[in-house]
């Protein structure tokens, strides 16, 4: 993939990698977002978590925060935009969660994998942090002495290598959504637990309105 001018290519976000095709489709079509109130609370806590942990990564370890990137393919007719939470020689992606996963979510791996592709890095890290109304109370208990390995309660870390096949799968996923968008044909949704948190739930479940 290239990194020169746009030429009117369709824009996807790295955070949309392997997520529900309908959610991406609705965003591309310009439908308004309607976030459930409980999700707004989590989003705010997530932003605060990013800010507190990001400040430590920047101040103590010299990482650049919110590094912008674009991967572009004229052949496929789209480009992928993203912002790496923390980047130096490798990317770190911070995820605030109400409960910590035992294994990384597939779409988080796909998102980080895009960053690895852009950075030409062999590996990166997923940091899962328990959401809290005062994130400093969680992050203040973490041990950074073996950084980038971080340890502590209410925290989980995964070191993730670059996966070429996952990157191809991600491109295929975006291309499928692109074709649905061009045909003005609603793609098949995932219809999973994630629907509860989707800002376009009202379009898939109109009877709830």
Secondary structure as UniProt FT lines:
FT   TURN            7..8
FT   STRAND          10..13
FT   HELIX           14..16
FT   TURN            17..18
FT   HELIX           21..28
FT   TURN            29..30
FT   HELIX           37..61
FT   STRAND          64..73
FT   TURN            74..77
FT   STRAND          78..87
FT   STRAND          91..97
FT   HELIX           106..119
FT   STRAND          123..130
FT   HELIX           135..139
FT   TURN            140..141
FT   STRAND          143..146
FT   TURN            147..148
FT   STRAND          149..151
FT   TURN            153..154
FT   STRAND          155..161
FT   HELIX           164..183
FT   HELIX           193..197
FT   TURN            199..200
FT   HELIX           201..204
FT   HELIX           206..208
//
